[in-house]
């Protein structure tokens, strides 16, 4: 039996309950994992609240975790018992143990702790494709990162600085501004108190940004487009404040023939070879010290309701992990 969070009806954090259930036996090319740490992400609240649909009820939230393999299904040749592994995949991570297909697993190098892995598989791989593939950031680029003190934001700031870019970050408080600056943002903007588009124009002396990375959504659109140089790129990768509503594509023309994209980690990591390459690059830069994992807190799995309240109340910075 293993401790498992289950949601029988969508709603507020209190709909999550903890049951002891028996995990299934691993099938062909599946493994049984004992979690050492479980990642917590804002997307978890979307599934729990019903904002994102689930295929059936009850379900177990969570898309990422790290642990050791304690059971093997038939046909598993690339992993063995005792391997340290991490993943980001379909729902089911909020549990002490789970069964998972091997095609979504990556092996953890000794330099990466379980807690760090659980904190970066979703956020870190997201930062990897945003910075290295969606827009290949290079030295001399100027980028705008919304929610720069959040889990993805702090990784983006550190990694972009390591690549030689100038980072401008929007944040919600002076305390978060300090965190973003420490992570590598050269300039920070308090978006609740300032017109961030006007500040970007001032900071860049009118040259604006090469790319805007926006995980906020509705609250920062369409002002984000006013921060981008002609032929620049708007990257909408999240919607913490709500989805961006439909807009006339002609707006991109009037703002400077801009490009816009709505990428997802699922697409970028769909091929096994891409997932492995992305993970290797992520683990390498973390091991080098250029990107430090912004672990906000490690909380017991039993405290999952309070963790979700804090997440939705914007009371967290960096990453939070659950420990079974």
NORGI-V8552 format. One line per field, one symbol per residue. burial: 1 if it has 16 or more other C-alpha atoms within 10 Angstrom, else 0. Layout:
burial: ???
//
This chain:
burial: 011111100110100101000010011011111111111111111111100000000011111111111011100000100001111110011111111111111111000011111111111111111110011011001111111111111111111111101111111100011011101110111110000110111000000111111111110101011111110111111111000100000001001001110010100110000011011101110100011111100110110110111010000111111111
//
